[in-house]
């Protein structure tokens, strides 16, 4: 009998189990925590107190693996946010115009995602059980030794052990004890930190609240701070503040609010001040990108890593769930031809590469210091890039291409640079002011007028 054991019963672990269940005789998921009965936070998922987004590539992969899951999420209160039709976005170079682009994301808490997936997966999960070590040798992993909740141990044979235990995986140490050479690890520090808090969208705010994204601005006076507001289930919204590690968003109540007031227009801060908080401010400082290169080394058969245990991308890019989902989908579709003893890790690496490249390029752009142009060509390229970026804010065609490219990393832009430049040259409208950007959401403006929130502050902001 072939058995697959998945270590970790969170999002990536459940995806792995679903991907494997039609290809082995038995799938068993091992989870350290005791699951809550309702969609609630748990200690084993420290990043769960921050908002989680599903981009379109993630939705497609999840539906392929677990049909009906997206509808279950929406029925449970997750919000589908149409870009930019239901999102007020301040990019580094200005405000986006409101368009119906046919592109969306799903916004909800991580607790809701995990709860809905557990309800729909139909997988055996052994709770309050931890993995102590792997057994086997450097050619093959034969299984895992478990620590049960009652203090006893169990040796569990497996044709495949999947590590889905997240960023803090102990697999490198476990493999080392089997004589397996250490895998190379690529680490790209984001240099960023974040803090989040949930709020109740009271007095009808939930019905008119768009997503709000205030990205760090491109200017000499910019402080590198950003903020997002995402409506989630239970008529709540999550505010996440980001900033450099040298200037992290505070986790104190007063400090969190004051930090929000320093992020460009005070829209987010005033919404926070007008809304009852739900719980405490939660900081998250582990925002580095990590790739453990199990895919390029000679690793024992019978072992596989998925999700953050393999490739962990910086959470503020909202691509981690998509990376895990596409990896699991690849596993489900290719396992019959590759086989349990085949190089499954290389295929999952291929699925993760596009997401890794996106986060790496964005980090490179953040870290890059202004330089004197080395040639007239580089100066021209820079001007073209800036012209396209500015025009994207006011062009429906360019905005659609921009968001579609980020929703489907790896597929590339549908437009060539020449096509984007031609579209950019047609844009004659100047960037929106803050007042003009807000005026695109009259329902929110009406709510603002009734409850007197941030009205006077916006009038003085351009």
PAVEX-427647 format. One record per residue (C-alpha): x, y, z; residue in one letter. Coordinates in steps of 0.5 Angstrom, whole numbers, plus 2048, in hexadecimal, padded with zeros to 3 digits. Example, Ala and Ser with C-alpha at 12.3 -4.5 7.8 and 13.67 -1.06 7.14 Angstrom:
2
<<819, 7F7, 810>, A>
<<81B, 7FE, 80E>, S>
END
This chain:
462
<<800, 800, 800>, X>
<<803, 807, 7FE>, X>
<<802, 80C, 804>, X>
<<804, 814, 803>, X>
<<805, 817, 80A>, X>
<<804, 81F, 80A>, X>
<<807, 823, 80F>, X>
<<803, 829, 811>, X>
<<7FC, 82A, 810>, X>
<<7FB, 831, 80E>, X>
<<7FA, 834, 807>, X>
<<800, 831, 803>, X>
<<7FF, 82A, 807>, X>
<<7F8, 829, 805>, X>
<<7F9, 82B, 7FE>, X>
<<7FF, 826, 7FE>, X>
<<7FA, 821, 801>, X>
<<7F5, 822, 7FC>, X>
<<7FA, 822, 7F6>, X>
<<7FC, 81B, 7F8>, X>
<<7F6, 817, 7FA>, X>
<<7F4, 815, 7F4>, X>
<<7FB, 812, 7F2>, X>
<<7FC, 80E, 7F9>, X>
<<7F9, 809, 7FD>, X>
<<7F9, 80E, 803>, X>
<<7FA, 815, 805>, X>
<<7FB, 817, 80C>, X>
<<7FC, 81E, 80F>, X>
<<800, 81F, 815>, X>
<<7FE, 826, 819>, X>
<<802, 828, 81F>, X>
<<7FC, 82D, 821>, X>
<<7F4, 82B, 823>, X>
<<7F0, 82E, 81E>, X>
<<7EB, 833, 821>, X>
<<7E4, 832, 81F>, X>
<<7E2, 838, 81C>, X>
<<7E7, 83D, 817>, X>
<<7EB, 83F, 81D>, X>
<<7F3, 841, 81D>, X>
<<7F8, 83B, 820>, X>
<<7FF, 83C, 822>, X>
<<802, 837, 81D>, X>
<<800, 83D, 817>, X>
<<804, 843, 81A>, X>
<<802, 847, 813>, X>
<<7FB, 845, 814>, X>
<<7F9, 84C, 817>, X>
<<7FB, 850, 811>, X>
<<7F6, 850, 80B>, X>
<<7F7, 84A, 806>, X>
<<7F5, 84C, 7FE>, X>
<<7F4, 847, 7F9>, X>
<<7F6, 849, 7F2>, X>
<<7F3, 846, 7EC>, X>
<<7F8, 841, 7EA>, X>
<<7F7, 83F, 7F1>, X>
<<7F0, 83E, 7F1>, X>
<<7F0, 83A, 7EA>, X>
<<7F5, 835, 7ED>, X>
<<7F1, 834, 7F4>, X>
<<7EB, 833, 7F0>, X>
<<7EE, 82E, 7EB>, X>
<<7F0, 82A, 7F2>, X>
<<7EA, 82B, 7F6>, X>
<<7E4, 82D, 7F2>, X>
<<7DF, 832, 7F5>, X>
<<7E4, 835, 7FA>, X>
<<7E4, 83C, 7F8>, X>
<<7DC, 83C, 7F8>, X>
<<7DD, 839, 7FF>, X>
<<7E1, 83F, 801>, X>
<<7DD, 844, 7FE>, X>
<<7D7, 841, 802>, X>
<<7DB, 841, 808>, X>
<<7DC, 848, 808>, X>
<<7E2, 849, 804>, X>
<<7E2, 84F, 7FF>, X>
<<7E3, 84F, 7F8>, X>
<<7E7, 856, 7F6>, X>
<<7E7, 858, 7EF>, X>
<<7ED, 85C, 7EC>, X>
<<7ED, 862, 7EC>, X>
<<7E5, 863, 7EC>, X>
<<7E5, 861, 7F4>, X>
<<7EC, 863, 7F6>, X>
<<7EF, 86A, 7F7>, X>
<<7F6, 86A, 7F5>, X>
<<7FC, 86F, 7F6>, X>
<<802, 86C, 7F2>, X>
<<809, 86F, 7F3>, X>
<<807, 874, 7EE>, X>
<<800, 875, 7EF>, X>
<<7F9, 873, 7F0>, X>
<<7F6, 86E, 7EB>, X>
<<7EF, 870, 7E7>, X>
<<7E9, 86B, 7E9>, X>
<<7E8, 866, 7E3>, X>
<<7E4, 860, 7E3>, X>
<<7EA, 85C, 7E0>, X>
<<7E7, 855, 7E1>, X>
<<7ED, 853, 7E6>, X>
<<7EC, 851, 7ED>, X>
<<7EF, 84F, 7F4>, X>
<<7EB, 84B, 7FA>, X>
<<7EC, 84E, 801>, X>
<<7EB, 84B, 807>, X>
<<7EF, 849, 80E>, X>
<<7F3, 843, 80D>, X>
<<7EF, 83F, 813>, X>
<<7E9, 83F, 80E>, X>
<<7ED, 83C, 808>, X>
<<7F0, 837, 80D>, X>
<<7E9, 835, 810>, X>
<<7E6, 835, 809>, X>
<<7EB, 830, 806>, X>
<<7EB, 82C, 80C>, X>
<<7E3, 82B, 80B>, X>
<<7E4, 82A, 804>, X>
<<7EA, 825, 803>, X>
<<7E8, 81F, 806>, X>
<<7EF, 81D, 809>, X>
<<7F1, 819, 80F>, X>
<<7F4, 81E, 813>, X>
<<7F8, 81C, 81A>, X>
<<7F8, 822, 81E>, X>
<<7FC, 823, 824>, X>
<<802, 81F, 821>, X>
<<809, 821, 81F>, X>
<<80E, 81F, 81B>, X>
<<814, 81D, 81F>, X>
<<819, 81B, 819>, X>
<<819, 817, 813>, X>
<<81C, 810, 812>, X>
<<81F, 80D, 80C>, X>
<<826, 80E, 809>, X>
<<829, 813, 804>, X>
<<826, 80F, 7FE>, X>
<<81F, 80F, 801>, X>
<<81B, 812, 806>, X>
<<817, 80C, 809>, X>
<<812, 810, 80D>, X>
<<811, 814, 814>, X>
<<811, 813, 81B>, X>
<<80C, 817, 81E>, X>
<<80B, 819, 825>, X>
<<803, 818, 827>, X>
<<800, 81D, 82C>, X>
<<800, 818, 832>, X>
<<808, 818, 832>, X>
<<808, 811, 82E>, X>
<<80C, 810, 827>, X>
<<80A, 80D, 821>, X>
<<80E, 80B, 81B>, X>
<<80A, 80C, 815>, X>
<<80C, 809, 80E>, X>
<<80B, 80D, 808>, X>
<<80D, 80D, 800>, X>
<<80D, 814, 800>, X>
<<80E, 819, 806>, X>
<<80B, 820, 804>, X>
<<80E, 826, 808>, X>
<<809, 82C, 809>, X>
<<80B, 82E, 810>, X>
<<80C, 835, 80D>, X>
<<812, 83A, 80E>, X>
<<815, 837, 814>, X>
<<815, 830, 811>, X>
<<81A, 82B, 815>, X>
<<81B, 827, 80F>, X>
<<822, 82A, 80D>, X>
<<824, 827, 814>, X>
<<820, 820, 813>, X>
<<824, 81F, 80C>, X>
<<82A, 821, 80F>, X>
<<82A, 81B, 814>, X>
<<829, 816, 80E>, X>
<<82F, 818, 80B>, X>
<<82C, 81D, 806>, X>
<<830, 823, 804>, X>
<<82D, 82A, 806>, X>
<<829, 82D, 800>, X>
<<82B, 834, 7FE>, X>
<<827, 839, 801>, X>
<<825, 840, 7FD>, X>
<<823, 845, 802>, X>
<<821, 84C, 7FF>, X>
<<81F, 851, 805>, X>
<<81A, 855, 804>, X>
<<81C, 85B, 809>, X>
<<815, 85C, 80B>, X>
<<811, 85A, 811>, X>
<<809, 85B, 812>, X>
<<804, 85B, 817>, X>
<<7FC, 85A, 816>, X>
<<7F6, 85B, 81A>, X>
<<7EF, 859, 819>, X>
<<7E9, 85E, 819>, X>
<<7E1, 85D, 819>, X>
<<7DE, 861, 813>, X>
<<7D9, 864, 817>, X>
<<7D3, 869, 815>, X>
<<7D2, 866, 80E>, X>
<<7DA, 867, 80C>, X>
<<7DA, 860, 80A>, X>
<<7D5, 861, 804>, X>
<<7D9, 866, 801>, X>
<<7E0, 865, 803>, X>
<<7E5, 864, 7FD>, X>
<<7EC, 861, 7FE>, X>
<<7F1, 866, 7FF>, X>
<<7F8, 866, 7FE>, X>
<<7FD, 86B, 7FF>, X>
<<804, 869, 7FC>, X>
<<80B, 86C, 7FE>, X>
<<80C, 872, 7FA>, X>
<<811, 874, 7F5>, X>
<<814, 87A, 7F7>, X>
<<81A, 87D, 7FB>, X>
<<816, 87E, 801>, X>
<<812, 878, 801>, X>
<<813, 874, 808>, X>
<<812, 86D, 805>, X>
<<80C, 86C, 809>, X>
<<805, 869, 806>, X>
<<7FE, 866, 808>, X>
<<7F9, 862, 806>, X>
<<7F2, 861, 808>, X>
<<7EE, 85B, 806>, X>
<<7E7, 859, 807>, X>
<<7E6, 852, 80A>, X>
<<7E1, 84D, 80D>, X>
<<7DC, 84F, 813>, X>
<<7DC, 856, 810>, X>
<<7E3, 858, 812>, X>
<<7E9, 85B, 80F>, X>
<<7F0, 85A, 810>, X>
<<7F5, 85F, 810>, X>
<<7FC, 85D, 80F>, X>
<<802, 863, 80F>, X>
<<809, 861, 80C>, X>
<<80F, 865, 80D>, X>
<<817, 864, 80D>, X>
<<81A, 85F, 812>, X>
<<81D, 865, 815>, X>
<<817, 869, 816>, X>
<<812, 863, 817>, X>
<<80A, 864, 818>, X>
<<809, 864, 820>, X>
<<805, 85F, 823>, X>
<<802, 864, 829>, X>
<<7FB, 867, 828>, X>
<<7FD, 86E, 827>, X>
<<804, 86D, 823>, X>
<<800, 869, 81E>, X>
<<7FB, 86E, 81D>, X>
<<800, 874, 81D>, X>
<<804, 870, 818>, X>
<<7FE, 86F, 813>, X>
<<7FE, 877, 813>, X>
<<805, 877, 810>, X>
<<803, 873, 80A>, X>
<<801, 878, 805>, X>
<<7FA, 87A, 805>, X>
<<7F7, 879, 80C>, X>
<<7F1, 875, 809>, X>
<<7F3, 86E, 80D>, X>
<<7F4, 871, 813>, X>
<<7EE, 875, 814>, X>
<<7EA, 86F, 812>, X>
<<7EE, 86B, 817>, X>
<<7EC, 871, 81C>, X>
<<7E4, 870, 81A>, X>
<<7E4, 869, 81B>, X>
<<7E4, 864, 821>, X>
<<7EA, 860, 821>, X>
<<7EA, 858, 822>, X>
<<7EF, 855, 826>, X>
<<7F7, 858, 826>, X>
<<7FC, 85B, 821>, X>
<<800, 855, 81F>, X>
<<807, 856, 81C>, X>
<<80A, 852, 817>, X>
<<812, 853, 816>, X>
<<814, 84C, 812>, X>
<<813, 84F, 80B>, X>
<<819, 84C, 807>, X>
<<818, 848, 801>, X>
<<81B, 841, 802>, X>
<<81C, 83B, 7FD>, X>
<<81F, 835, 800>, X>
<<822, 831, 7F9>, X>
<<820, 82A, 7FA>, X>
<<81E, 82A, 7F3>, X>
<<826, 82B, 7F1>, X>
<<829, 826, 7F6>, X>
<<829, 81F, 7F6>, X>
<<824, 81D, 7FB>, X>
<<821, 817, 7FD>, X>
<<81B, 814, 7FA>, X>
<<815, 814, 7FE>, X>
<<816, 81B, 800>, X>
<<812, 822, 7FE>, X>
<<811, 829, 800>, X>
<<80B, 82D, 7FE>, X>
<<809, 834, 800>, X>
<<80E, 839, 805>, X>
<<812, 833, 807>, X>
<<815, 833, 800>, X>
<<814, 83A, 7FD>, X>
<<811, 83F, 802>, X>
<<810, 846, 7FE>, X>
<<80F, 84C, 802>, X>
<<808, 84D, 805>, X>
<<806, 854, 802>, X>
<<807, 852, 7FB>, X>
<<800, 84D, 7FC>, X>
<<803, 848, 7F8>, X>
<<805, 842, 7FD>, X>
<<7FE, 83F, 7FD>, X>
<<7FE, 83F, 7F5>, X>
<<805, 83C, 7F5>, X>
<<803, 836, 7FA>, X>
<<7FD, 835, 7F6>, X>
<<800, 835, 7EF>, X>
<<806, 830, 7F2>, X>
<<800, 82B, 7F4>, X>
<<7FC, 82C, 7EE>, X>
<<803, 82A, 7EA>, X>
<<804, 824, 7EF>, X>
<<7FD, 821, 7EE>, X>
<<7FD, 822, 7E6>, X>
<<804, 81F, 7E5>, X>
<<805, 81A, 7EB>, X>
<<802, 814, 7E6>, X>
<<807, 815, 7E1>, X>
<<80D, 817, 7E6>, X>
<<80C, 812, 7EB>, X>
<<80D, 812, 7F3>, X>
<<814, 811, 7F1>, X>
<<815, 816, 7EC>, X>
<<818, 81D, 7ED>, X>
<<811, 820, 7EF>, X>
<<815, 826, 7F3>, X>
<<818, 829, 7EC>, X>
<<811, 829, 7E9>, X>
<<80E, 82D, 7EF>, X>
<<814, 831, 7EF>, X>
<<812, 833, 7E8>, X>
<<80B, 835, 7EA>, X>
<<80F, 83A, 7F0>, X>
<<814, 83D, 7EB>, X>
<<80F, 842, 7E9>, X>
<<80D, 845, 7F0>, X>
<<814, 845, 7F2>, X>
<<816, 849, 7EC>, X>
<<811, 84E, 7EE>, X>
<<812, 84F, 7F5>, X>
<<81A, 84F, 7F3>, X>
<<819, 854, 7EE>, X>
<<815, 859, 7F2>, X>
<<81A, 858, 7F8>, X>
<<81F, 85A, 7F3>, X>
<<81B, 860, 7F1>, X>
<<81A, 862, 7F8>, X>
<<822, 862, 7FA>, X>
<<824, 865, 7F4>, X>
<<827, 86C, 7F5>, X>
<<827, 871, 7EF>, X>
<<82D, 871, 7EB>, X>
<<830, 876, 7E5>, X>
<<82D, 873, 7DF>, X>
<<833, 86F, 7DB>, X>
<<831, 870, 7D4>, X>
<<82B, 874, 7D1>, X>
<<828, 86E, 7CF>, X>
<<827, 86C, 7D7>, X>
<<824, 873, 7D8>, X>
<<81F, 872, 7D2>, X>
<<81D, 86B, 7D5>, X>
<<81C, 86F, 7DC>, X>
<<818, 874, 7D9>, X>
<<814, 86F, 7D5>, X>
<<813, 86B, 7DB>, X>
<<810, 871, 7DF>, X>
<<80C, 873, 7D9>, X>
<<808, 86D, 7D9>, X>
<<808, 86C, 7E1>, X>
<<804, 873, 7E1>, X>
<<800, 871, 7DB>, X>
<<7FE, 86B, 7DE>, X>
<<7FA, 86F, 7E4>, X>
<<7F5, 872, 7DF>, X>
<<7F5, 86C, 7D9>, X>
<<7F0, 867, 7DA>, X>
<<7F4, 862, 7D5>, X>
<<7FB, 864, 7D8>, X>
<<7F8, 863, 7DF>, X>
<<7F5, 85C, 7DD>, X>
<<7FB, 859, 7DB>, X>
<<7FF, 85C, 7E1>, X>
<<7FA, 858, 7E6>, X>
<<7F9, 852, 7E1>, X>
<<801, 851, 7E1>, X>
<<801, 851, 7E9>, X>
<<7FC, 84D, 7EA>, X>
<<7FF, 847, 7E5>, X>
<<806, 848, 7E6>, X>
<<80A, 844, 7E1>, X>
<<805, 845, 7DB>, X>
<<808, 84B, 7D9>, X>
<<805, 852, 7D7>, X>
<<800, 851, 7D1>, X>
<<803, 858, 7CE>, X>
<<80A, 859, 7CC>, X>
<<80E, 85F, 7CE>, X>
<<80C, 863, 7C7>, X>
<<805, 861, 7C8>, X>
<<805, 864, 7CF>, X>
<<809, 86A, 7CD>, X>
<<804, 86C, 7C8>, X>
<<7FE, 86B, 7CD>, X>
<<802, 870, 7D1>, X>
<<803, 875, 7CC>, X>
<<7FB, 875, 7CB>, X>
<<7FA, 877, 7D3>, X>
<<7F9, 87F, 7D3>, X>
<<7F6, 87F, 7DA>, X>
<<7FA, 881, 7E0>, X>
<<7FB, 87D, 7E6>, X>
<<7F5, 87D, 7EB>, X>
<<7F5, 881, 7F1>, X>
<<7F3, 87E, 7F8>, X>
<<7EC, 882, 7F8>, X>
<<7EB, 87F, 7F1>, X>
<<7ED, 878, 7F3>, X>
<<7E8, 878, 7F9>, X>
<<7E3, 87B, 7F4>, X>
<<7E3, 875, 7F0>, X>
<<7E0, 871, 7F6>, X>
<<7D9, 875, 7F7>, X>
<<7D6, 870, 7FC>, X>
<<7DD, 871, 801>, X>
<<7DC, 878, 800>, X>
<<7D5, 878, 802>, X>
<<7D7, 874, 808>, X>
<<7DD, 879, 80A>, X>
<<7D8, 87F, 80A>, X>
<<7D3, 87C, 80E>, X>
<<7D8, 87A, 814>, X>
<<7DD, 87F, 813>, X>
<<7E3, 87B, 812>, X>
<<7EA, 87E, 80F>, X>
<<7E6, 883, 80B>, X>
<<7EA, 889, 80D>, X>
<<7F0, 885, 80C>, X>
<<7EF, 883, 805>, X>
<<7ED, 88B, 803>, X>
<<7F5, 88D, 804>, X>
<<7F8, 887, 800>, X>
<<7FA, 887, 7F9>, X>
END
